[in-house]
Amino acid sequence: DSLGNGGVITPGKVQRMSAGTGIQHSEFNPSRAEGVHLLQIWMLPSKNGIRPGYEEKVFPVAERQGALKVVASPDARAGSIRIHADNVLHAATLRAGERVTHENARGRHVWLQVAQGALTMNQQALKAGDGAWTSDAGRLVLTGGAGGAEVLLFDLA
């Protein structure tokens, strides 16, 4: 970036970058031989003027296997990365048939992004690259498909 920072994002790693007052930044694959699969997600902060900053943390598969592991939140709960928005990001890795649930509170919204594999969300089939959302309060049941799945669940204000 324009501050001289650089790094490598590896599987299971979550990085928060706050551009704040303005940083030029780019993501690229330095390898000419190996492909890359990453999700770059932008969340608007709750307020303007946040100082630029970074935070990175690895969340091993064991921590998110069969569970919705909090990986980013406004209060850094459960060892997650602190973000500057009223959003909570969960990551889960599901084996075939494995289930997790999320209770969507009234007035909150959920965006689900399937990073790899396939699953069902309340009986709705989803595959890699699919996204789904709801603003309805109530229980969401995620069930891993035949080959399992990696998924991100955003609990949004």
N, C-alpha and C positions, 0 to 999 in steps of 0.2 A: 504494500500500500504506500501511500504518499508520505507516511511517517517512517518508512523503512522496515516495517514488520513483515514477516513472511512465515509460512509454516506449511505443514502437510496434514491434511485431514485423513485419518485412517478409519476403517470400519468401527462403528460403535462410538465414535467421537462426536461430541456436540460442541459447536463453537458459537459464542455470542460475540458479535462485533457491533458496537455502538458507534456510528459515524459522527453523531452529535453535531459539532460545529462544522463538519465537512472534511471528509477524508476521501481521497480517490482510492478505489479498491477494485481488485479483479480476482476471479477464480479461474484456474486453468489446470489442465493435466500436463505435467512436465514430461511424462513418458510418451515416447513415440511407439512403443511396443505394447503397452498394456492399456486397456480401456478403463474408464472411470464411471462410477455411478454414484451421484450424490444428489441430495436435495438441498437447494438453496431457498430459504424461506425468509420472507421479509415481514416483520411485524412493526406497525407504527407505535412509537412510544406514547405513553399517556401524557407526556408534556414535552415541550420543545426545550432546546438548550442543554441537553445532556452532554456531559463531557465524553469525548471519545474514549473507548476502552474495549478490551478483549477479555474473554474468559473461555477456557476450554476444559472439557472433562470427558473422560472415557466412561461409558456405561456398558460394562461387559454383558454379554448375552445372558449369563446366569442371573443377573439382576432384573432382566426384563422378560425372561422366559416364562410364559404363562401368566404374566402380570403386566398391568399398566403401570410402568415405572415413571414417576415424575422426573423429567430431565431438564425442564426450564419452568421457572415460576417467578412472580414478582417478589416473593419473600425467601427465595432459595430453600424452600422446604424440602425435606427428605434428601438433603445433599445435592439438590439440583442447581443448575446455573441460574443466576439472578437475571431477570429481564425487566425492562422498564415499561411494562404493559400489564393490564389486568387480564392476562391469559395464562393458562397452565398447559404445558406441552407434556404429553405422556408418550412413551414408546413401548411397544410390546412385540415379542417374537412368539408366534403361536405354532405349535405342532398341529398336524392334522387332527381335527376333532377337539382340540383344546379350546376352552372358552374363558373369556374374561368379560366382566360387566362394568359399565360406567353409568352412574346415575346423573342425568343432566338436570341441573337445578332450574327452577322456573326463572325466566329472564336471562338465562345463559344460552349459548349457542355451541354447537359441536361441528367441527370439520374433521373428517376422517380421511387420511391419505394412505393408500396402500403402496408401500415402497417396493415390496417384492412379494411374489406368491399370490395366493388367493384366499379369500375368507368370505363369510357372510356377516352382515350387520342386520340383526333382526330379520333374518331370512332373505335379505337382499344380497345377491351374489355380486362380489367385487373382485377385480383382478389387479395385478401390478399396474400402476399408473392411474387407477381410478381414484376418484375422490367422492365423498358423500357428505351431506350436511343435514342438520336438523336444528330447529329452534324449539322443538317440542320438549317439554319437561318429561322426564321418565327414564326408564332403564333401556340402555343399549346393550345388546348381547353380541359380542364378536366371537365367531367360531372359525378356527383355522380350517382352510380348505385341504384338499388332498395332499398337496406338497408343503403345507404350512404357509406362514405369512409373516412379514415384518410390516408393522403399521405404526403410524403416528396419529394420535388423537389430540386435537386442539380443543380445550375448554375455553371459550371466548366470551368476553363481556358483551 
